[in-house]
Amino acid sequence: MLDDPKANRIRGVAKLNKKDARSETGLFLLEGIQGLKEALDRPKLIQEIYATDVAVEQHPELFARATSARVEVHLVTEQVLKALTDTQNPQGVIAVCRSLDVELADVFAQQPKLLALLANIRDPGNAGTVLRAADAAGADGVIFSDNSVDVYNPKVVRSTTGSLFHLPFVVGATIPETIAAAKAAGFQVFAANGGGDSLETLKDEVLKQPTLWVFGNEAWGFEPETLELVDRQVAVPIYGAAESLNLATAASICLYATAFAQNR
C-alpha cells in the first residue's frame, strides 16, 4: 500500500497533470472505472495502475483482467489518489497510459467516410464530448487542430469516458493541411456555422458522401481563412427560443445526420 502523497514516485506521476510532462514522457493519466474498462481492451497502452482497495474490492473482475494482462496494479490510500489527480473527488483508480494519437496520413489511409476536425476548440469538456459523440456516430476519426486543447488533458480524457481508445485521432494538425488532405481524398468539407444553410435542407444524397465536419471555437466561431477553405457552411436549425446550441450538442447533431444518411 502506497501511503505517502509526497513520495517521489507519486510526485512523478502527478506531474502528468501538466502538459509539459505529458509531452516529454509520452504518457497521460486516465481516471475512472469506465475509462479503465475501455483501456484494458488495449492493455499494452497501460503502463501501470494506481487504485484504492475499495475500488479493487468493488470491481474484482476488472483488476483481474489487468493482472492477467500483466499490468502492474499499485494499491494506494485515498490521500495518495487525490495527489495524483486534479479532481476533488477521485473515482478510485488512475492508470498511466501511453499516448495513442496517429498521423493524419494514417487516418486517410483507412479510406474513412466520416471525420471531425476540431478547429481551435479550447474547452476540455467540449473537446472530449465531441470525440465521444464521433465515436457513438461511427465516425472514422477526429482531428484536433494545432491550437486546440491538449487531448491528453485529464479533463478531456475523462469526458471521453473511454472513447479515446475506440477511434483514431490526430493531434497538432493545421486546419489548412487537414482540409487539403480531405479534399484530396474526395471528401466534402462542411463547417458547422450558425449563418449557413440549414442542415434540414441537405438531402441524403449529399450527406452520404464522405464528409469532414469542421467545428469552430466556442467563443468566436471560425476564422475567415477557415471558412474560405470549406465547401459549405451548415447550420443546425433552432425551433425554440434558444439563441444557440452548445458546441458539443451541435457537433453531435451534425455527425449523426451524416451517419444516418451513410448507414441507410
N, C-alpha and C positions, 0 to 999 in steps of 0.2 A: 504493500500500500504506500503510494507516494503521498506524503502529507505536508510537505514544506512548499508553500506557494512561491517562496523566494529562491528555491534551488536553481542552480544554473541551467539544469535540463528544462525545467518548467519555463524559465525566463526565455530560453532559446526558442521554445515552441511558441510562446506568447508573442514573440516578435513577428510571427507570420500574420498577425493582425494588421501589420504595416505593409504597404505596397513595396517599399524598397527591399524588405526582407524576402517577400514572395518572388520578386524579380530576380534577386540574387541566388536564391536556392532552387527555384522552380517548384516550390511546394506551396500548398494552401491549406486552410482549415475548413473542415466540413463538420458542421454541428447538427446533431439531431438524429433520432432513430430512423425516420423515413429516408433521409439522405444516405445514411449508412446502409440501409437495405438495398438501395439502388447501386451504391458504390461496390457492394460485395458481389455484384454480378460481374464486376471487372476488378477482382481483388489485387491484381498486380499494380493497380494505381494507388493502393493504400500502403503507406509506409509503416504506420503504427496507429494504435487506437488508445485513447485515454477515456476511461469510464468509471462511474461510481459503482459501488457494489449494489446499490438499489437498481440501477439501470441493468446491470448484468442479471440480477435476480428476476426482474420483470420481463426480460427478453432473452431467455437462455438459448433459444434456437438461433437467434441472430449471432450471438457471440460464439456459439458452437460452429457456425459457418465460418466465422473469422479464424477460429483456431484450426479448423480443417484446411483453410486456405493458407495456413502458416503466417497469418498476420498477427503480430505481437500485440497483446492487449495489456495495458497497464491499469491497475486499479488505483484510483485517486480519491481524495476526500472532496467534499463539496467546495471547500475553500480553494483547493488546487484547481478544480474545474473552472471556478469563477476567474481565477488568474489567467486561464487560457483563452477566455472568450471576451467579447466586447458587449455581452448582454447582461442584464441584471438577473435574469432567471435562466441559467443554462439548462439545456434539455437532457443532461445526464451523460452525454457522450460527445467526444470530439475526435475526429480522425484527421491525421496528417496525410494529405494526398498529393500525388504528383500531378503537375499541370497536364492537361489533355487537349489543348487547342490544336487546331490543324492549320495548314496553309490554305490560302484562297484557292489556289490551283487544285488542291486535293478535293475541295467541295465540288467544283465543276467537273472534275474527272469522274464523279459518280453519276453523271447525267441527271441532275436534280430537276424537279419541276416547280418547286415552291421554296422560296428563300425569303428571309427577312434581313434587312440592313438597318441597324440602329445608328442613326446619324446624329452624333453629338448628344446622346442620351446620358444624362448625368445622375438621375435618381436611381439608387441601387434597387429599390423595391420595384420600380417600373421596369428596369432592365431585366431583372430576374423573372418577373411575371410575364414579360413578352417572350422570353426564352421558353418558359413553361407553356405558354399558350401555343407557341410554334410547335413544340413537341406534341401537344394534345391534338393539334390540327394536322399532324402528319407531315409537317414541313421537313425539308431535307437539309436544312442548316440555317444558322444565324450568324451574321457578320456584325461585329462590334467595330465601329469606326475608331480611328486613332484618337479622337477627342472624347470618346465615350467613357463612362465609368469602368473601372477595372472589373472584369467579370469574376475575378477571384476575390474580390472584396467580400468579407464574410456575410454582409447583408444581402449581396446579390446571390451568393451561394445558397443561403437559407431560403430566399424567396423562390428559387427554382424548385425546391422540395425534391431534389434528385434528378430533375430533367437534364441537368448539366451532363449526366452520364448517358443520355439517350440519343442525342443527335450531335453531329459535328458542329463546331463553332470556331469562328476565326476572330482573333483579336488584333487590333492595330492596323487594319487595312484602311486605306484612304477611301473617301467617298468616290472620287473620280475613277480610281482603278477598279473599284468594285462594280460600279455601273458599267464601265467599259468591258469588263470581263463578262458581265451578264449579257450585254448586247451581243458580244462576240459569240456567246453560246446560244443565241437565238431567243433570249428572254425579252419580254416586255417589262418595262420598269415603271411602276406606279408609285407616286408619292402620296401618302395619306395626308391630305391637307383640306382644311375646312372650306376653302374657297374653290374647290374643284368640282368636277362632275359628280353627281350623286351616285353612290355605289349601287343603288337600286336600279339605275338605268343601264348598268352593264349586263349584257346578255351572257349566258353560259358559254357561248362560242368564244367570247372574249376572255372570260375568267378562266376557262380551262387551259389556256395557253400557258407555257412556262412563264412564271411571274416572279419578279423580285419586288417585294413591297419595301418601301423606304419610309421609316418613321423618324420624325424630326424631334428637336429639342422640346422639352416640356414647356419652357417659358417663351421662347421666341420662334419656335417652329423651324423653318428651313432658311438657310442662306440662299440668296438669289441664284448663286452659282450652281447650287444643287438642283434647283427647280428647272434650270436651263438644260440639265442633263437628262431629266426623266422624260418618258414618253407621254405621261398623262398625270394630272393631279385628280385625286379621287376623294370625295368627302363622304363620311358616314352621315346619313340623314338623321336629323333630330326632330321628333314629332311632338315632344313636350316643350316645357318652358326652360329647360336647362340650356345654359349658354354654350357649353361644350362638353365633351366626354374626356374622362381620364385617358391618358396616352395608352396605358396597357389595355383598357377596355376597347378603345378604338382599334388597336392593333389586333386584338382577338377577333373582332368582328370582320376585319378585312381578311385576315388569314383564313378564317372559317368560310367566308364567302367563296374564296378561291378553292379551298379544299372541297366544299360541297360540289362545285362545278367539275373539278377534276376527278372526283370519285363517283359521279353519277354514271 
